[in-house]
Amino acid sequence: MDTSQPPRRVTIIDVARHANVSTTTVSKVLRNAYGASPEMRAKVREAIAELGYRPDAAARGMRGQTYTIGVMLPTIRNPFFADILDGLTDRLRDTDYQILLGTGGDGEDTEERMTDAMIDRRMDGVVLIAPVSSRARLEQIAGLVPTVIVGRHGNSPLYDVVTDDDFVGAALVVEHLSALGHRRIAHIDHSETDPTRLLEMPNAVRAEGYRHAMRAHGLADEIDIVATSYTQEGGYIGAQRLLARPRRPTAIFAGADFVAMGVLEALAEAGLKVPEDISVAGYDNTTFAAFAPVSLTSVDQAGHQIGSNAARLLLERISHRQAPSSQVKLTPKLVVRGSTGRPSVPD
């Protein structure tokens, strides 16, 4: 019978003995605290590497810090969220923090389960990307753990916010298409069912920016919004509805690049060429927008910068729990590519 035992977990005492230092010194190095000389730090880190020591996350949590940050996404399918994650990761690379990722599933119930799980696991802070939970729920979370909200407008004294100026971004699209000669410029929005959070959601701000810009360019009578969902399927359905109009649009502004992919699919299925028959613009400037076969005109809201700012604010809030809340709003820019051009027949 095999009586072998699993290998014993390396402890802080083992590291101290191997490095010939005290356990207090090892603890200071692990916490990056003051009081250990560069030489001592080098000896401890060498011992850690040689022994394969891993800190016990549960024990660290009992002492008040786990060095984990929870990041909640609505979905992993939207490629724009990868840009935000890159920014978060790059900003945290030289720290002891690690990201643990979860999805909220575009619903308040699933969001609540996910955020509760992050809180229960004693994560040091959370970044919630485009959450749909009520403000009361977000403030409840922020009362329990340092919190940064990404992509949702509005503010609170309890959490920090990082957003893009979605109102300006939508106006950039309308201005560009109008300058090309388009008048029948339609917009595909995300259907919002909760009026209490309507003004805070990025899709609602983009839709309002679209309306305002259309009126500013004398196109109030041409305002045309289809509300579906910020998904590829939503873009496909929205484009089908717009193509069924008695006077179909000459340009479609999709509220996200992911939505624009569905629009392009519907146009190709209908035998229409882009931009010869209909121009298409998106929002997010995701990686695939620059692919030559797509060449999508899109609003760049600097996802990497959004993620980097979110990480910075969260680290500051972890260090200074009662600090006043901060709000960062980034200025977008329009990246013009081959999917937009002059209308074939002037309006």
ABEGO torsion letter per residue (X at the ends): XBABBBBBBBBAAAAAAAAGBBAAAAAAAAAGBBGBBAAAAAAAAAAAAAAGBBBBAAAAAAAGBAGBBBBBBABAABAAAAAAAAAAAAAAAABABBBBBBBAGGBAAAAAAAAAAAAAAGBABBBBBGBABBAAAAAAAAAABBBBBBGBBEBBAABBBBBBBAAAAAAAAAAAAAAAGBABBBBBBBBBABAAAAAABAAAAAAAAAAAAAAAAGAAAABBBBBBBBBAAAAAAAAAAAAABABBBABBBBABAAAAAAAAAAAAAAGBBOAAABBBBBBGGBAAAABAAAGBBBBBAGAAAAAAAAAAAAAAAAABAABBBBBBBBBBBBBBBAABBBBABBX
